[in-house]
Amino acid sequence: MAISVAIWSIAASPDAPTVITPPGDIRITNIALGEELADESGRTTVKLMYRLPGSSEKDSDDEDEEDEDEDEEEKVSTTVLCSLTPGKIEQCTLDVVLAEDEEYLIEVAGKNTVFLTGNYIDQNPFDQDPYGDEDMSDEEDFDLQDVSSDVEVNPDELDIPSDDEERFEEINEAEASKSASKTESKKRPRESDATETAEQEGKLSKSQQKKQKKLKAENGEPVAVASPEKTEDKKSKQDKKKAEKEKEKPKAEAKTLAGGLKLVDHKTGTGPQAKAGDMVSMRYIGKLENGKVFDQNTKGKPFKFRLGKGEVIKGWDVGIVGMQVGGERLLTIPAPMAYGKKAQSGIPANSTLIFEVKLLGIN
């Protein structure tokens, strides 16, 4: 179901056709005469010219150029939206959707200027993950099930424990002791050294004793394994350092702008900052103060609008300024900078709106 995002309007005069190339999907809901009438009794007809689906496709090389021109003309269609007469029918309600980035032509037959009004709409579903960009990297889409089962792996590279593992270790240890005995002198170790080694092994667990047997220095003597108490001390010190670093990290500060608009930058983007007049592409999630989501754009075509031109609520025109591509910001917009006393679909009157926004691009 399509959701109204922002108001849209345009004036069409009989002097020349009006070209419309909407930056987002638009629903036209009303056409009306203006306050001043050039012809108080004449009828004014509003026409819409648009390209039929497939009009951008090229014809085959075998067709003549004249046939191609005729086909192109046939692929542009004209329809009448309404006819207005002062004093009788001065406005017309309708439901016509103009697709994003498509070119349309509004032609007025008569002497009076007409005003078209509608809304930018979002036709994306709600059940999508926030900020699910279309240009996701291949690493994020990687699936282990896509790996071919024909890939050969050397069994020697696999760390698979076997039932005979301890037996092989004893044989390797015996071989290592033989090779060590060739290089070492034939003197027996002192009794004090043997006593210290026995005491250390008594304090260690069985698994640590096995590791100690495996570890050999260059001269063939066993390398002592760190005791559990020392290991725990190191872990506790590391945890303390991490906690101190987290405390030192600066928290995002909330800024309050004129009109009561509050913003918090959760992530700073890169590149130039968005300014009035820029065409910006956005992802967003709109919530009420009770946490209820009333609108969102998290996947598919991003929401585009001209910043600072009144195409969106004032809180967006002010709150998006200064963002950089990739930046994420939390906007808390008071009712006067949102929809005020007018209730919208899913938005009660005098509601404070909370938006989580992300800037995808600046044109």
C-alpha positions as CSV (number, residue, x, y, z in Angstrom):
1,M,0.0,0.0,0.0
2,A,1.3,3.4,-1.0
3,I,2.0,5.9,1.8
4,S,1.9,9.7,1.4
5,V,5.4,11.2,2.2
6,A,5.2,14.9,1.4
7,I,2.9,17.3,-0.5
8,W,3.4,18.2,-4.1
9,S,1.9,20.9,-6.3
10,I,2.4,22.7,-9.6
11,A,0.7,25.4,-11.7
12,A,0.0,24.8,-15.4
13,S,-0.8,27.8,-17.6
14,P,-2.3,27.7,-21.1
15,D,0.7,29.7,-22.5
16,A,2.9,26.6,-22.9
17,P,2.9,22.9,-22.0
18,T,4.3,22.1,-18.6
19,V,6.9,19.3,-18.5
20,I,7.0,17.2,-15.3
21,T,9.9,14.7,-14.5
22,P,9.2,13.8,-10.8
23,P,12.1,12.9,-8.6
24,G,9.9,10.3,-6.9
25,D,6.5,8.6,-7.4
26,I,3.7,11.2,-7.3
27,R,0.0,10.8,-6.9
28,I,-2.2,13.7,-8.3
29,T,-5.3,14.0,-6.2
30,N,-6.8,17.4,-7.2
31,I,-6.9,19.9,-10.1
32,A,-8.5,23.3,-9.4
33,L,-8.9,26.8,-11.0
34,G,-7.0,29.7,-9.4
35,E,-8.3,32.8,-7.7
36,E,-7.9,35.0,-10.7
37,L,-9.7,33.9,-13.9
38,A,-8.7,35.1,-17.4
39,D,-12.0,33.7,-18.8
40,E,-14.9,33.7,-16.3
41,S,-17.2,31.7,-18.6
42,G,-15.0,29.6,-20.8
43,R,-14.1,25.9,-20.2
44,T,-10.6,24.8,-19.4
45,T,-9.5,21.3,-20.3
46,V,-6.4,19.7,-18.8
47,K,-4.6,17.0,-20.8
48,L,-1.8,14.6,-19.9
49,M,0.7,13.3,-22.5
50,Y,2.8,10.3,-21.5
51,R,4.9,7.5,-23.1
52,L,3.4,4.1,-23.3
53,P,5.4,1.1,-21.8
54,G,8.1,0.0,-24.2
55,S,8.4,3.3,-26.0
56,S,12.1,3.5,-25.2
57,E,12.8,0.3,-27.1
58,K,14.5,0.5,-30.5
59,D,12.8,-0.9,-33.6
60,S,14.5,-3.5,-35.7
61,D,17.0,-2.5,-38.4
62,D,14.8,-4.0,-41.2
63,E,12.1,-1.3,-40.7
64,D,12.1,1.9,-42.7
65,E,12.8,5.2,-41.1
66,E,9.3,6.4,-41.9
67,D,7.7,3.4,-40.1
68,E,9.9,4.1,-37.1
69,D,8.7,7.7,-36.8
70,E,5.1,6.6,-37.0
71,D,5.7,3.9,-34.3
72,E,7.3,6.5,-32.0
73,E,4.3,8.8,-32.5
74,E,1.9,6.0,-31.7
75,K,3.8,5.2,-28.5
76,V,3.0,8.7,-27.0
77,S,-0.6,8.7,-25.6
78,T,-2.8,11.7,-24.6
79,T,-5.6,11.6,-22.1
80,V,-8.0,14.2,-20.6
81,L,-7.6,14.6,-16.8
82,C,-10.6,17.0,-16.4
83,S,-12.5,19.9,-17.8
84,L,-13.3,22.9,-15.5
85,T,-15.8,25.7,-15.9
86,P,-16.0,28.8,-13.6
87,G,-19.1,28.9,-11.6
88,K,-20.0,25.2,-12.3
89,I,-17.1,22.9,-11.9
90,E,-14.0,24.7,-10.5
91,Q,-12.1,21.7,-9.1
92,C,-11.8,17.9,-9.8
93,T,-10.7,15.1,-7.5
94,L,-8.7,12.3,-9.1
95,D,-6.2,9.5,-8.4
96,V,-3.4,9.4,-11.0
97,V,0.2,8.2,-10.2
98,L,3.2,9.6,-12.1
99,A,6.2,7.3,-11.9
100,E,9.7,8.4,-10.8
101,D,12.1,9.8,-13.5
102,E,9.5,9.5,-16.2
103,E,8.7,12.5,-18.4
104,Y,5.1,13.8,-18.6
105,L,3.5,16.8,-20.4
106,I,0.6,18.8,-19.0
107,E,-1.3,20.8,-21.6
108,V,-4.0,23.3,-20.8
109,A,-6.7,24.0,-23.4
110,G,-8.4,27.3,-22.5
111,K,-7.5,30.6,-21.0
112,N,-7.4,29.9,-17.3
113,T,-4.4,28.7,-15.2
114,V,-5.0,25.5,-13.2
115,F,-3.3,24.1,-10.1
116,L,-2.4,20.4,-9.7
117,T,-2.0,19.1,-6.1
118,G,-0.9,15.7,-4.8
119,N,1.6,13.8,-2.7
120,Y,5.0,12.1,-3.0
121,I,4.3,8.5,-2.2
122,D,6.3,5.5,-1.0
123,Q,5.2,2.2,-2.5
124,N,7.8,0.1,-0.7
125,P,6.6,-2.6,1.8
126,F,7.2,-2.2,5.5
127,D,8.7,-5.6,6.3
128,Q,12.2,-4.8,5.2
129,D,15.5,-4.4,7.1
130,P,16.5,-0.8,7.8
131,Y,19.2,0.8,5.5
132,G,19.1,-2.3,3.2
133,D,21.0,-0.6,0.3
134,E,20.7,-2.1,-3.1
135,D,24.4,-1.8,-3.8
136,M,25.4,-4.2,-1.0
137,S,28.8,-5.7,-1.4
138,D,29.3,-9.3,-2.5
139,E,30.8,-10.1,0.8
140,E,27.5,-9.4,2.6
141,D,25.6,-11.6,0.1
142,F,28.0,-14.5,0.5
143,D,26.4,-17.8,1.2
144,L,28.4,-20.9,2.1
145,Q,25.8,-23.0,0.3
146,D,26.9,-21.4,-3.0
147,V,30.4,-23.0,-2.7
148,S,30.8,-25.8,-5.1
149,S,31.1,-29.3,-3.6
150,D,33.8,-30.1,-6.2
151,V,36.5,-28.1,-4.3
152,E,39.3,-30.4,-3.3
153,V,40.9,-30.0,0.1
154,N,44.1,-31.6,1.2
155,P,43.4,-33.9,4.2
156,D,46.7,-32.8,5.7
157,E,45.4,-29.2,6.0
158,L,42.3,-30.3,8.0
159,D,42.7,-30.1,11.8
160,I,40.6,-33.2,12.6
161,P,41.3,-35.0,15.9
162,S,41.5,-38.7,15.7
163,D,41.3,-41.5,18.2
164,D,45.0,-42.3,17.8
165,E,46.1,-38.7,18.4
166,E,47.7,-39.4,21.8
167,R,49.5,-42.4,20.5
168,F,51.0,-40.5,17.7
169,E,52.1,-37.7,20.1
170,E,53.9,-40.2,22.3
171,I,55.8,-41.6,19.3
172,N,56.7,-38.1,18.1
173,E,57.8,-37.2,21.7
174,A,60.0,-40.3,21.8
175,E,61.6,-39.4,18.5
176,A,62.1,-35.8,19.7
177,S,63.8,-37.0,22.9
178,K,66.1,-39.2,20.8
179,S,67.2,-36.4,18.6
180,A,67.6,-34.1,21.6
181,S,69.7,-36.7,23.4
182,K,72.2,-36.6,20.5
183,T,72.8,-32.9,20.8
184,E,72.7,-32.6,24.6
185,S,75.4,-33.8,26.9
186,K,75.0,-37.1,28.6
187,K,75.0,-35.6,32.1
188,R,71.9,-36.1,34.2
189,P,69.8,-33.1,35.4
190,R,70.4,-31.8,38.9
191,E,68.0,-33.0,41.5
192,S,66.9,-29.5,42.3
193,D,65.9,-28.9,38.6
194,A,63.9,-32.2,38.6
195,T,62.1,-31.2,41.8
196,E,61.1,-27.8,40.5
197,T,59.7,-29.3,37.3
198,A,57.6,-31.8,39.3
199,E,56.2,-29.1,41.5
200,Q,55.2,-27.0,38.4
201,E,53.5,-30.0,36.8
202,G,51.6,-30.8,40.0
203,K,50.0,-27.3,39.9
204,L,49.0,-27.5,36.3
205,S,46.0,-29.3,34.9
206,K,46.2,-32.4,32.8
207,S,45.6,-30.5,29.5
208,Q,48.3,-28.0,30.4
209,Q,50.7,-30.7,31.3
210,K,50.1,-32.3,27.9
211,K,50.8,-28.9,26.2
212,Q,54.0,-28.6,28.3
213,K,55.1,-31.9,27.0
214,K,54.5,-30.8,23.4
215,L,56.3,-27.5,23.7
216,K,60.1,-27.8,23.3
217,A,62.7,-25.2,23.3
218,E,65.5,-25.1,20.8
219,N,67.7,-27.0,23.2
220,G,65.1,-29.7,23.7
221,E,64.0,-28.6,27.2
222,P,60.3,-28.2,28.0
223,V,58.8,-24.7,28.0
224,A,56.8,-23.8,31.0
225,V,53.1,-23.0,30.4
226,A,51.5,-20.0,32.1
227,S,49.6,-20.9,35.2
228,P,45.8,-20.3,35.3
229,E,46.2,-17.6,37.9
230,K,48.5,-15.6,35.6
231,T,46.1,-16.1,32.7
232,E,43.2,-14.8,34.7
233,D,45.1,-11.8,35.9
234,K,45.9,-10.9,32.3
235,K,42.3,-11.3,31.2
236,S,41.1,-9.1,34.1
237,K,43.6,-6.4,33.1
238,Q,42.5,-6.5,29.5
239,D,38.9,-6.2,30.5
240,K,39.7,-3.2,32.7
241,K,41.5,-1.5,29.8
242,K,38.5,-2.1,27.5
243,A,36.1,-0.7,30.0
244,E,38.3,2.4,30.4
245,K,38.5,2.9,26.6
246,E,34.7,2.6,26.3
247,K,34.3,5.3,29.0
248,E,36.8,7.5,27.2
249,K,34.8,7.3,23.9
250,P,32.8,10.5,23.5
251,K,29.0,10.0,23.3
252,A,27.0,11.6,20.5
253,E,25.8,15.0,21.7
254,A,22.2,16.2,21.0
255,K,22.0,19.6,19.3
256,T,18.8,21.7,19.5
257,L,18.2,24.1,16.6
258,A,15.8,27.0,16.1
259,G,12.2,25.9,16.4
260,G,13.0,23.1,18.9
261,L,14.4,20.6,16.3
262,K,16.8,18.2,18.0
263,L,19.4,16.1,16.1
264,V,22.0,13.5,17.1
265,D,24.7,12.3,14.7
266,H,25.2,8.6,15.2
267,K,27.6,8.2,12.3
268,T,29.5,10.9,10.4
269,G,29.7,10.4,6.6
270,T,32.4,11.5,4.1
271,G,32.6,14.1,1.4
272,P,30.8,17.5,1.0
273,Q,28.0,18.5,3.3
274,A,24.4,18.6,2.0
275,K,23.1,22.2,1.5
276,A,20.0,23.9,0.3
277,G,19.3,23.3,-3.4
278,D,21.0,19.8,-3.4
279,M,19.0,16.8,-4.6
280,V,19.5,14.2,-1.8
281,S,18.8,10.5,-1.7
282,M,17.6,9.2,1.7
283,R,16.7,6.2,3.7
284,Y,14.6,6.7,6.8
285,I,12.3,5.3,9.5
286,G,9.6,7.5,10.9
287,K,8.2,6.9,14.4
288,L,5.9,8.5,16.8
289,E,7.0,9.1,20.4
290,N,5.4,5.9,21.5
291,G,7.7,4.0,19.1
292,K,5.0,3.2,16.5
293,V,6.4,3.2,12.9
294,F,4.2,5.3,10.6
295,D,6.5,5.4,7.5
296,Q,9.8,4.1,6.2
297,N,12.1,3.7,3.2
298,T,14.7,1.1,3.9
299,K,15.1,-0.7,0.6
300,G,14.5,-0.3,-3.1
301,K,14.5,3.2,-4.6
302,P,15.7,5.8,-2.1
303,F,13.5,8.8,-1.3
304,K,14.8,11.8,-3.3
305,F,13.9,15.5,-2.8
306,R,15.4,19.0,-3.3
307,L,16.7,20.2,0.0
308,G,15.4,23.5,1.3
309,K,12.7,23.9,-1.4
310,G,9.6,23.0,0.7
311,E,9.1,19.6,-0.9
312,V,9.1,18.0,2.6
313,I,8.3,19.0,6.1
314,K,10.3,21.9,7.5
315,G,12.0,19.6,10.1
316,W,13.6,17.7,7.1
317,D,14.6,20.8,5.2
318,V,16.5,22.0,8.3
319,G,17.6,18.7,9.8
320,I,19.2,17.2,6.8
321,V,21.5,20.2,6.1
322,G,25.1,19.5,7.0
323,M,24.9,15.7,6.6
324,Q,27.6,13.8,4.5
325,V,27.1,10.7,2.3
326,G,27.0,7.6,4.6
327,G,26.1,9.7,7.7
328,E,23.3,8.6,10.0
329,R,21.3,11.1,12.1
330,L,18.4,11.0,14.6
331,L,15.9,13.8,14.1
332,T,13.3,14.7,16.8
333,I,10.9,17.1,15.0
334,P,8.3,19.1,17.0
335,A,4.8,19.4,15.7
336,P,5.1,23.0,14.3
337,M,8.0,21.8,12.1
338,A,6.1,18.6,11.0
339,Y,2.4,18.5,10.2
340,G,1.2,20.7,13.1
341,K,-2.5,20.6,13.9
342,K,-3.4,18.6,10.7
343,A,-3.6,14.9,11.3
344,Q,-2.1,12.6,8.6
345,S,-2.5,8.9,7.8
346,G,-1.1,7.2,10.9
347,I,-0.1,10.5,12.5
348,P,-2.3,12.2,15.0
349,A,-2.5,16.0,15.1
350,N,0.2,17.9,17.1
351,S,2.5,14.9,17.0
352,T,6.3,15.1,17.6
353,L,7.9,12.9,14.9
354,I,11.2,10.9,15.3
355,F,13.1,10.0,12.2
356,E,16.2,7.8,11.8
357,V,17.7,9.0,8.5
358,K,20.7,8.0,6.4
359,L,22.1,10.1,3.5
360,L,22.9,7.9,0.5
361,G,23.8,10.5,-2.1
362,I,24.0,14.2,-3.1
363,N,23.4,15.4,-6.6
